[in-house]
Amino acid sequence: MPQLDTSTWFITIVSSMITLFILFQLKISTQTFPTTPSPMTITIQKTKNPWELKWTKIYFPPSSPQQ
């Protein structure tokens, strides 16, 4: 049974890897990517809650003994 000649495998594998690398680089270089997003100004609307309109004792700071 004859021996398999593997002397050309190295150049075949290396050349195919280089070709694939070049093809992927060309494919990626034609892609267009979105630009960097710019920050938006957001206006915050304050809602009126019923408990904010009422006066309660929890709004007072804790009382401390005067010295």
C-alpha positions in Angstrom: 0.0 0.0 0.0 1.5 3.4 -1.0 2.3 6.1 1.5 0.2 9.2 1.5 2.2 12.2 0.3 1.8 15.0 2.8 4.5 17.3 1.6 2.0 19.8 0.0 -0.4 19.9 3.0 1.5 22.7 4.8 1.4 25.1 1.8 -2.2 24.2 1.1 -3.4 24.9 4.7 -1.4 28.1 5.0 -2.6 29.5 1.7 -6.2 28.7 2.5 -5.9 30.4 5.9 -4.4 33.5 4.3 -7.2 33.5 1.6 -9.9 33.2 4.3 -8.3 35.9 6.3 -8.2 38.3 3.3 -11.8 37.4 2.4 -13.1 38.1 5.9 -11.1 41.4 6.1 -12.7 42.5 2.8 -16.2 41.5 4.0 -15.8 43.3 7.3 -14.3 46.4 5.7 -17.4 46.9 3.6 -19.7 46.8 6.6 -21.1 50.2 7.8 -21.4 50.6 11.5 -23.7 53.1 13.2 -22.2 56.2 14.6 -21.7 56.8 18.2 -25.0 57.8 19.8 -25.3 61.3 21.1 -26.7 61.9 24.6 -30.3 63.1 24.7 -31.7 65.6 27.1 -34.6 64.1 29.1 -37.1 66.3 30.8 -38.3 64.8 34.0 -41.9 65.6 34.8 -42.7 65.7 38.5 -45.9 64.0 39.4 -48.1 65.3 42.1 -48.7 62.6 44.7 -51.4 63.0 47.3 -49.0 62.3 50.1 -46.7 65.1 49.0 -49.4 67.7 49.5 -50.3 66.7 53.0 -48.4 67.8 56.1 -47.4 65.0 58.3 -45.1 64.5 61.2 -42.6 62.4 59.1 -41.4 65.5 57.5 -40.0 66.8 60.7 -36.5 65.9 61.6 -36.1 63.7 64.6 -36.2 65.8 67.7 -33.1 65.9 69.8 -32.8 67.2 73.3 -31.5 70.7 73.4 -28.3 71.3 75.3 
